[in-house]
Structure formats: C-alpha cells, structure tokens
Amino acid sequence: MSSGTVLVTGGAGYVGAHACKALSRAGYTPVVLDNLSTGHQSFVKWGPLVKGDIRDSDAIRQAITSYQAEAVLHFAASAYVGESLVDPKKYYENNVAGSLALLEGMLQAGCRHIVFSSSCAIYGEPTKLPIAETLPKTPVNPYGRSKLMVEHVLSDYALAYGLNSIALRYFNASGADPEGEIGEMRDPETHLIPRAMMAIQGYITDFTVFGNDYPTSDGTPIRDYVHVSDLADAHVAALARLLAGSSGGAFNLGTGAGYSVKQVLDAIAAETGERLEVLAGPRRGGDPAVLVADASLGQAELSFAPRLSDLKTIVRTAWAWHRRAHPRKAVARPLAHQLSNR
C-alpha cells in the first residue's frame, strides 16, 4: 500500500474517475484536476478537486506543489473521433498543446512520473491481427494522431529531461463500476453499449448500426472490449512500476478476444429482456472490420489480467449503472433488431 498523492488530470471523466477509485483502494490520494467541460463533479469522490485546465502550466505546477504529488495520471483530452475530423484544431490544442503545458508544469514542480492515457487509434488500419505494440503506427484521424504525437513527446522528454512515462493504449473501454458509484455518462454519447441502453430507456430514437456487410461471421464489426475497472487497475500497476524505478514503455490494454456489434446487442438483450429496433446505416470511413489487441506484453510487464472483461459482466455492470443514471423515459417495446443481411 502507498500513502502517496497523485495528480489525475481528467479525473472527473469516465476512465479517470474509475482510476481514482482504484488509486484510493491502493492507498493513494488522487487529486483531480479537471475543467469539468465534459467531466462530472459528482464523480470526484476519493480526493480533492482542483478546477483547472491542463493548458495552464502554472495551475499544474501549483497543484503538484500544493499537494506534493509524486506522479501524474493523464486522462484529460478531447476524445470524439468524428469531431476530430471536422475540428482538428481543438484536438491539437487540447491533446497536444495541453499535454505540453502539463509537462511544463510537471517539470517546474520537479515531478517526473506520468502514466498517459493513449489509444489503439494510433495504429489506424492494422496490417496484422491481433495488434501488437510493434505494429506500424499510422493513425487515420486527428484524434489518433494527437495521441501518437504525445507518445513521441514523452519519449523525447525521457531522453532530454529524465521524464519517466508509461503510455497505455486502450482498446474499447466499457462497463461500469461494479459497486454502481460511477459509470459511462457523456453528452453526446457515441459508444455502442451506452447508446443501446439509452435507446432502451427512451433517450435515443435513431439507434443505428453502421455497416452490416463486413467480412466477419455476422457482417458487423468486431472490437476488443475491456472493462473500465480493469483499465483502472492497469493504471495503478503502471504507476507502481514507475515509482519503483522501472523504465517506462507503451502497452496495449485489451483482452485479446473480440465481440461483434451483433453479439454485443444480443448480450444486452439477454440482460435487459428487450431487443432494440435498429436502423441499418452505411459503414463509417476508417472503421476496420476487426480490432483486437495482442495484450501479452501488458500481461507480462504489468501483470495485467482483466477480471471483469467478459461480455456478460461488462453488460451487467453497464446496465445497472444506466438504470440508476438514466431513469426510463418511456416504456420500450421488445422489438427484434435487424442487423445483418446474412
């Protein structure tokens, strides 16, 4: 157990808040720095909140110094792939320039340990499956490029300034805190599982599956879903590795197994007892048929062993959270979903 303090940027958001809970359980005190533009003050439960922006180096320095933080977990970022295509300026300002300002504040405060929330989006269209850390990094959108740029910055800062960092490349973060304290809640909601559940609850009337003609067993895309609490535990493990003096690195966080959109919707139907009427839409540009992680490096180096990332547990915890966070607006009729022409 540790008694240290950790600055958590974006700690009022989905993954960041779960990481704060995991930090607290491990004996750390998480200090959340968040501008609350997309985060939720109600998610800050395990330590103090500093309302501030990562682009403010002085605020970073002051927060680290005031709370004597020994490390930073960096989640704060703009994270909508589609939005990044139409407003790349926002993504480079928030994700890249913001990270540079954060690092400046860290260096001024003498803090040289950081765990960075990266993404499998840095790989772009994979040339091989499963996706290993050694594959080419060819992101196809500004969001993915911004994450890769920050990884390059961290590598350069390690050589020049002695910064010690670990980048964690998530696949599909999903599920909710098993104890129901926090979960997935954003506006607009773009992720498959919460959108489906919000449609069941009457909040979404145009639930669409984008593409049913992929070269997969049922025609819908396959993704590697990893429970958000498992991701949170991985951040604590990465932090402990850095504080113990180990060198940094970059690790995929996934399960090595994939589920299709249809399989996910079938699991939601089994948990909720209701099937959605689904609109069939065209494929979205840049959506590969299959994205599945080779997670063996993280398993070996971080002892990353997901406990909650089976599909049934992901759906069960997400549904429990959504029933609490989004009371049903209208009674949904059990309707068969139409997904595939096959």
N, C-alpha and C positions, 0 to 999 in steps of 0.2 A: 504494500500500500504506500502511496505517496501522499505528502502533505503540501505539494507544490501548487502554484497558481498558474493557470494557462489562459491566455487571451484567445477568445474564439470569435473570429470575425464572421458575421452572418449567422451567429448562434441563435437568432430568433426564427430561422428558417427551418425547413423540413429536416434535412440531414444534420444541420448544425445543432438543432435542439436535441435530437437523439444522441448526438455525440456528447453534448453537455451532460445528459443524464448518465451516459456511460462513464464519463470522466468523474462525475461525483461519486458514482458507485465504486470507482477505483481509488478514491481518496483524494482526488484533485479538486481544486476550487476553480470552476470555469467562470471567467469574467467575459460576458458577452459584449462585443462591440458591434452595433447594428444601427443603420439609419432608419429601420422599420419601414422602408419603402415597399418591401414585399414580405418582410418577416412579421411576426406576431408577438407583441409584448407579453401576451398570456403564455407563450411558450418558454419564457425565461423564468425557470423555476428553481434552478440549482446554484445560482450565484448572482452577483450584481449585474445590472445592465448599464453600459455606457452608451448613450445615444450619440453616435458619431459616424463618420464616413471614412472608409479606408483611403480615400484620396487626400485626407488631411493628415500629413505626416506628423504634425505637432500633436494632434489628438492621439495618434498611435503611440508616440513616444511618451506622452503624459500618462496614458492608460497603463502602459507596461511598467513605467517607473512607479506610479502611484500604488499599483497592486503587486509590484515585484514579480511580474510574470516571468517564468523561466522559459516559456515557449509559446508559439502561436499555432493554432489550428485555423487554417484559412479557407472558409467556405464562401465568403461574400463574393457574388458575381451575378451578372445577368445571364440567364440560362434558358432562353427560348430559341431553339434552332431557327424556326421560321422567322422570328423577329430579327434575328441577326442578319438575315439575308436582305431585309428591307431597311434596316437601321444599323449598319456595321459600325458607324461612329460610336454609338452607345456602347457596343461590345468592346471596342478597343479602348475607349476611355475608362469604362468601369473595370473591365477584366485585366487589361494590360497596364494602362497608366495607373489604375488603382492599386494593382499589385506592386508596381514600382514605388509608389508612395508609401505603401505599407512596409516594404522592405527598408526604405529610407528611415522610417520611424523606428523600426526594429534595430537597425544598426546604430542609430543615435542613442538608443536606450541600452545598447550592449546586449541585446537578445539575439541569439544566433541559431535558434532551433525552430523549424517550421514544417508542419505537415500540410501539404497542399491538396485541395480537392480538385483533381483533374477529371478526365472523362475519356471513355472509349471513343468519343467523337474525334480524337486526334488521329485515329487510324484511317478514317474515311472508308472507302470501299475496300474491304480486306482482300488481300491476294491469297490468303490461305486461312483455313479454319481447322481447329479453333485458333483464336487470335492470341499470339504470344507477344510479349513485350518487345521482342526483337524485330517484329514486322515493320515495314516502312510506315512512316507517319505522313499521311497525305490527306489531311482533313479537307472536306468538301464544302465547308461553310465557315463564316466568320467566328461563330461560337467555338468550333473545334480548333480553328487556327489561333484564337486568343488563348485557349488553354495550352496549346503546344508552345506558343511564344513564352508563356510564363514558365513552362518547364525548362526552356532554353535559358531564360534569365536566371532561374535558380541554379542551373549547372554553372553558369558563368560566375555568379556571385559566390558559389562554393570555392572556386579557384582563386578569385580576386580578394574576397573579404572573409573567408572562413565560415560562410553560412552553411549550416548543415540542414539538409532538407530531404523529405520523402514526398514523392508525388503518388497519389492513389487514384488510379484510373477506374472509375466506376463503370459498370455496365448498367442495367436498368434498376435503379433504386425503387423499392416498392414496399408495401406493407405499412404497419404502424406499430407503435409501442405496445407490446403485449398487455401492459397494465392499463392502457387506454388514456394515458395522460396527454399524449401528443400524437399527431399524425400528419397526413398529407392534406394541405389546405392552401391553395393558391388561386389567384384570380388574374388572368383566366387560367382555367385548368386545362392542360393539354395531354396529360398522361392517361394511358388506356384504362387502368384499373379504377382510379378515382372518377374518371369521366363516366365509365359504365355504371358505377354505383350512384353517381349523381343523377344519371338518367333514370335509373330505377326509382330514385326518390322524387322524381318530378322536376328536377332543376335543369335538365337538358332535354330538348325535344328533337335534336337532329344528330343523334349519335351515329357516327359514320365509321366504317372500316375502309381504310384506304388501300385498296388492292386485294383482289381475291384470285389472282392469276399468277402468283409467284411459283417458282419451281420448288415447292415444298409439298408435304404429304396432303395438306388440305387447301393449298393455294394462298394461305395467309402468312405473313412474315413471322419469323421465329426470332425470339430475343432471350437473352440470359437475364433472368430476374433474380435480384439479390435483396434480401430483407434489409431494411434500413437499420435495424438494430444490430445486424451482423456487420454492416458498414461502420457503425459507430464503434463497435468493439475493435475493428481493424484500426481505426484512428488511435485508439488508446494504445494498442500494441505498437503502432508505428512511433508514437510519442515516446513510449518507454524505450524503444530501440535507440532513438536519437539521444535521449537523456543518459542512456547507459554508455554513450561514447561511440556507438556504431556509426559507420558511414551511411550516407543516405542512399537513395535509389528510387526506382519507379516500379510500381506493382499494379497488376490488374486485380480488381475485386469483382469476382463473378463466381459462378458455381461450376462452370464447365458443361452445364446442361441448358437446353433451350426449350421454350414453350411457344407454340404458335398463338396468334391472336384468337383463333377459334378455341384452342384449348383453354386459354385464359377465360374467355367468356363462358365456356362450359363449366369451368370451376366456379365462376361467380354465380351462375345459375344454380349449381348444386348447393352452394352456401346460402343463397338468398331465397331459393324456391321460385325465382322469377326469371324469365327469359326476355331479353330485350328485342324489340323490333329494330333492326339495324339497317341503316342506309348503306348501300354499296357505293364507294367512291373510287376514283382512279388512283393509281399509285402516286405517291408523292416523290418528287425528284430527290435523288440521293438516299433513298431508303433501300438498303441492301435486303436481299431475301433472308439472310441468316447473319446474326451477330452473336457469337458465343465465345466466351473467354477461355483461354488456357490460363487457369488460375494456379498452376503448380508452383510458380515462383513465390507468390504470396503465401501459399501453404507452407513452403519450406522455410522462408525467411521471416515471416511474421506469425507463423503458426495460425494462419487464417483458415478456420474450419467452420463455415456457416452452420448455425444451429437451427435457424428459423426460415431458411430459404427454400423449403419445399413449397410448391404452389398452393397446397391446401392451407398451410399456415399463413402464407402471405395474404391470401384472400380472406381468411377468417379474421386476422387482426385488422386488416383494412376495413372490412365491413363493420366490425364492432366500433371502430373509430368513426366511420361515416354516419352510422346511426346516431351517434352522440353529437357529432358536429353539424350534421345537416338533417334536422327533423323532416320527415316526409312531407312534401308539399301537396301531393296528390296521390291517390291510390293508383298504383301502376298495375295494368292488366298483364297477366302472364302471356307474353307473345313470343312465338318462335322467331329466332333470329335467322336471317338469310345472309350467309356469309360467302359461300363458295358455289361456283357453277359446276363443281366436280362431284 
